[in-house]
Structure formats: C-alpha cells, structure tokens
Amino acid sequence: MNSPAPLSKTRMNAAERRQLVLAAASKAFARGGYYGTTTDAVAREAGVSQPYVVRMFGSKAELFREVFARAVERVMTEFEPVLAKISADPENEELWGEMGAAYTQLLLDDRDLLLVMMHGFAAGSTPEIGAQARTWMTRIYTEIRDRSGATPDQVRTFIAGGMLLNTLVAMEAPQHAANDADLAELASCAFGDGLDAAAGEAVDATG
C-alpha cells in the first residue's frame, strides 16, 4: 500500500484540511474499527502529526462520530432522488430495486464508508457512539418511511437487505464465494449482477 501524501497546509484552507483528515480517518476506521484504531493511525493515514489530529477533533470518539455521521449522510443523499419516485407508488418493486441498486453501487464505490457504518453500529457499548448509532438508525428508518410513504414492514425489509450487503462485504464474502457454493448462492441473491464487481472491489481493497 502506498504511503499517503502529506497534507499541504499552505494550499488548503481549514475546511479543506478537515475534510481530507476525515477521508483518511474513514480509511483507518474501516480497517481497524473504532476500538482498534488510534489517532496516531489516522495521522499516519493523513500524512499529518497525531497532535494535529487531536487539536482538530479533540478526541478519537469525536473524530469517529464525525466520520460516522459523514457516512450516513452520504447514504441518505444517495437515496434522496429515488425516495421521491417511490412516494408516488410505494408498491412498485422496480423502484425499490432501483434504490437497492443505488445502495449497492455506493457500497462498490466506497467500501470504507459502509464498513465505517458497520463499525459504528457495533460500537454500542461506547455511550456517545451507541447513542449516535441508535439515532442514525432511527433517522434512516423514519426518513425512508416518511419520504416514501411505505409501510414499516417495507422499510424493514429494505434496511435488512442493506445490512446483509454490509455484512457480506465486511466478511469479504464476494471474493470467497467461489470456494463455497452455498455462500455463492447467498451472495448472488444479495448482490445480483453486482457480485463480480463486489469481488473485484474487495480484492482491490486488500491487495
């Protein structure tokens, strides 16, 4: 893996530097999770000093909270245009499929983002992160429900499918599916035509 390029403090303003550190933190937390990632690891990923990261965010918990929020906001932004379509016909399975495809593409485009979400939901024993995770899950549920006009059961089914995709990506199921026919069947049902792309993304991320 190539070493990250250090941030150019002379060419970027504070907001731009903050966004670049958040992007580096997403990569670091995606690999190690909240508990296994230090602010020093984030600093190395960003090409800055560890005190610089602490001055910018205050603590590892606050840094993770921003990374977690950034991930969920990105997901909801991707859903926005499709939710407007679904609201006209919540029973249209093709529209739900379109939103599922948008989520799958987001997962393929930014695997780190989805893994950060998984780590955030798994860190419930840390009070401030657990509270944030519950708030975000509630927001995902209510926004999809209210914006689409769908029933609670329809929303539950959609979210469950998305969490299955996250879990399969986290365990690197797509690139190991060829070694297990039953796993391949499950992954194929979950990813559909995107299975080969998911396997390729996982190999690229670990290679």
C-alpha positions in Angstrom: 0.0 0.0 0.0 1.4 3.4 -0.9 2.0 5.9 1.9 -0.5 8.8 2.0 0.7 12.1 0.6 1.1 14.6 3.4 -1.5 17.4 3.5 -0.4 20.7 2.0 -1.1 23.2 4.8 -0.2 26.1 2.5 -2.6 25.4 -0.3 -5.7 24.4 1.6 -8.0 26.2 4.0 -9.0 24.8 7.3 -12.3 23.3 6.0 -10.4 21.5 3.2 -7.8 20.1 5.6 -10.6 18.9 7.9 -12.3 17.0 5.0 -9.0 15.4 4.0 -8.4 14.2 7.5 -11.9 12.9 7.7 -11.4 11.0 4.5 -8.2 9.5 5.9 -9.9 8.6 9.1 -12.6 6.8 7.2 -10.0 4.5 5.7 -8.3 3.9 9.0 -11.5 3.2 10.9 -12.8 1.0 8.1 -9.7 -1.2 8.5 -9.5 -1.3 12.3 -12.9 -0.3 13.7 -13.4 2.2 16.5 -11.6 0.2 19.2 -8.7 -0.9 17.0 -7.8 2.4 15.5 -5.7 5.1 17.2 -5.5 8.8 16.4 -1.8 8.0 15.5 -3.0 5.6 12.9 -5.3 8.3 11.5 -2.5 10.8 11.5 -0.2 8.4 9.5 -3.0 7.8 7.0 -3.5 11.5 6.6 0.2 12.3 6.5 0.0 14.7 9.5 1.0 14.6 13.1 -1.0 13.0 15.8 -1.2 16.2 17.9 -2.6 17.9 14.8 -5.5 15.4 14.6 -6.2 15.8 18.3 -6.2 19.6 18.0 -8.6 19.4 15.1 -11.1 16.9 16.6 -10.5 16.8 20.4 -10.7 13.1 20.9 -10.9 9.8 19.0 -14.5 9.5 19.9 -15.4 12.9 18.4 -13.4 12.1 15.3 -15.2 8.8 14.8 -18.6 10.5 15.4 -17.9 12.9 12.5 -16.7 10.0 10.3 -19.8 8.0 11.2 -22.1 11.0 10.5 -20.4 11.6 7.2 -21.0 8.0 6.1 -24.7 8.0 7.0 -25.3 11.4 5.4 -23.7 10.1 2.2 -26.1 7.2 2.1 -29.2 9.3 2.7 -28.0 11.7 -0.1 -27.9 8.7 -2.5 -31.4 7.7 -1.5 -32.9 11.1 -1.9 -33.8 11.1 -5.7 -35.2 7.5 -5.6 -37.3 8.2 -2.5 -39.1 10.9 -4.4 -40.0 8.4 -7.1 -41.2 5.7 -4.5 -43.5 8.2 -2.8 -45.7 8.2 -6.0 -46.0 4.4 -5.9 -44.7 2.6 -2.7 -45.9 -0.8 -4.1 -43.7 -0.6 -7.2 -41.0 -3.2 -6.6 -38.9 -1.9 -9.5 -38.5 1.4 -7.7 -37.4 -0.4 -4.5 -35.0 -2.3 -6.7 -33.6 1.0 -8.1 -32.9 2.2 -4.6 -31.3 -1.1 -3.7 -29.1 -0.8 -6.8 -28.1 2.8 -5.7 -27.1 1.4 -2.3 -25.1 -1.4 -3.9 -23.3 1.0 -6.2 -22.4 3.2 -3.3 -21.0 0.2 -1.5 -18.9 -0.7 -4.6 -17.8 2.9 -5.0 -16.8 3.4 -1.3 -16.4 0.2 0.6 -14.7 2.1 3.5 -17.9 4.2 4.0 -20.1 1.2 4.5 -17.6 -0.5 6.8 -17.5 2.6 9.0 -21.2 2.3 9.3 -20.9 -1.3 10.4 -18.2 -0.4 13.0 -20.4 2.4 14.3 -23.4 0.2 14.8 -21.1 -2.4 16.5 -19.7 0.2 19.0 -22.8 0.5 21.0 -21.0 -0.1 24.3 -19.3 3.2 23.9 -22.0 5.6 25.2 -21.6 8.5 22.9 -21.2 6.3 19.8 -24.0 3.9 20.8 -26.4 6.9 21.2 -25.3 8.2 17.8 -25.8 4.8 16.2 -29.3 4.5 17.6 -30.2 8.0 16.4 -28.9 7.4 12.9 -30.7 4.0 12.5 -33.9 5.7 13.6 -33.3 8.5 11.1 -32.6 6.1 8.3 -35.9 4.2 9.1 -38.1 7.3 9.6 -36.8 9.2 6.5 -37.3 6.2 4.2 -40.7 5.6 5.8 -41.9 9.2 5.7 -40.4 10.2 2.4 -41.5 7.1 0.5 -44.9 6.5 2.1 -44.0 2.9 2.6 -45.3 0.6 5.4 -43.0 -0.1 8.3 -42.6 -3.7 7.0 -41.5 -2.5 3.6 -38.9 -0.2 5.2 -37.7 -3.0 7.5 -37.3 -5.4 4.5 -35.2 -2.8 2.6 -33.0 -1.9 5.6 -32.5 -5.6 6.3 -31.3 -6.2 2.7 -28.8 -3.3 3.0 -27.4 -4.7 6.3 -27.0 -8.1 4.7 -24.9 -6.5 1.9 -22.8 -4.7 4.5 -22.2 -7.9 6.4 -21.2 -9.8 3.3 -18.8 -7.1 2.3 -17.3 -7.0 5.9 -16.6 -10.7 5.9 -15.2 -10.5 2.3 -17.8 -13.0 1.1 -17.9 -11.9 -2.6 -14.3 -12.8 -3.3 -14.5 -16.1 -1.4 -17.8 -17.1 -2.9 -16.1 -19.4 -5.4 -14.9 -21.6 -2.6 -18.3 -22.3 -1.1 -21.4 -23.0 -3.2 -23.8 -22.0 -0.5 -22.1 -18.8 0.2 -22.0 -18.1 -3.5 -25.8 -18.7 -3.7 -26.4 -16.2 -0.8 -24.0 -13.6 -2.2 -25.6 -14.0 -5.7 -29.0 -13.4 -4.2 -27.8 -10.4 -2.3 -25.7 -8.7 -5.0 -27.3 -10.0 -8.2 -25.4 -8.7 -11.2 -23.1 -6.7 -8.9 -21.4 -9.8 -7.4 -18.4 -9.8 -9.7 -17.9 -6.1 -9.2 -18.1 -6.6 -5.4 -15.5 -9.3 -5.5 -13.2 -7.1 -7.6 -13.6 -4.2 -5.2 -12.8 -6.4 -2.2 -9.6 -7.8 -3.9 -8.5 -4.2 -4.9 -9.1 -3.0 -1.3 -7.0 -5.8 0.2 -4.4 -6.2 -2.5 
